């Protein structure tokens, strides 16, 4: 049985491992960006288009989502270790989701409390 030379094997393994991580990082950036845009649509409706009582909470939530996405981008180009970079990106994406969910629920609670109750 013929074994590949160490030079070929190392080059092939480096190439494949590097490319798959690069693709995962790009997919993570795209998915996080789309998620951020989807979150910013209702928040912008509460702040810019039709300001309501929950506008300050919506502004804070939108700013935090943008800051977390910016941190994700900075992480992508500053962390060298592949596994660590992907884990940090996953944590930042989950943080974006948690902040957006908490902010949206808080805005809904504020708006719901403003609805008059008829007796």
N, C-alpha and C positions, 0 to 999 in steps of 0.2 A: 504494500500500500504506500502510495506516495504522499508525503506530508508537504504542505505548503511551506515555503521558506519563511523564516521569522520576519524578514523584511516585508514580504507581501502581506502576511497575516496582520502585522501590526498596523500597516497602512490601511488595510481594509477595515479593521475593527475601529480605528480612530475615525475614519471617514463616516462610517455608518452610525456610530454612537454620536458623533458631533452633529450630523444632519438630523437625526431623529430628535435630539434635544432642541435644536434650533427650530424645527417645525413645531414642537410642543410649545416653545416659548412664543412663537408667532401666533399660534392658535389661542394661547392664553391671553395675549395682548388684544387680539381681535374680539374674542368673546367678552373680555372685561370691558372693552370699549363699547361694544353693542349693548351690554348690560347697563353701563353707565348712561348711555343715551336714552335707553328705555326708561330708566329711573328719572332722568332729568325732564322728561316730557310732562308728567303730571305735576312735578315740583315747579316747573316754569309756569304752568297754568295757574297755580296757586300764588305765584309771586308777581310775574310780569303781566300776563294777559288779564287776569281778573283777581287783583289782590284781595285777600280775605284776612280774617283774624289769624289764621295759621301761617301767614306769610313769613314771619320771623323764623319759625321752626322749619319751614320749607327752604328758606335761604340757607340756614345752618346745615341742613341735611344735604342740599345740593353742593355746598362748598366742601363738606366732608367727603362726599362721593368723588368729587373732582380731585381733591388732595390725595385720596387713597389710590385713584387711578394714576396720578402723577408719580406716587411712590412706587407703584407697580412698574411703570416705565423706567424710572431711575434704577430700580432693582435689576431690571432686565439687562442693562448695560454696565452695571457696576459690580455685580456679584459674579465671580469667576467659576465657582463650583456649581456644576450643573444641577445636582440633586438639591442642594441648598437653595439655588435660585428658583427652581420649580416649586419647592415647598413654600418659600416666602411669597411667591406669586399666588399660590393657592390660598394662603392665609389672608393676603390682601384682598383677593376676590371675595372670600367669605366675609371679611370685614365690610366690604362694600355692600354686600347683600344684607348684612345685619343692620348697618347704619340706615340703609334705604328702607328696610322693613320697619324699623323702629320709628324713623322719621315720618313715614307714611301713616303708620298707625296713630302716632301722636297728632298729626294734622287732621286725620279723620275724627279723632276724639274731640279736638278743638272745634271743628266744624259741626260735629254732631251736637255738641253742647250749646251751640248758638241757635239751633232749631227750636222755635217756640213750640211749647206743648199746650195743646188745647184740652181743657177739662170738660 
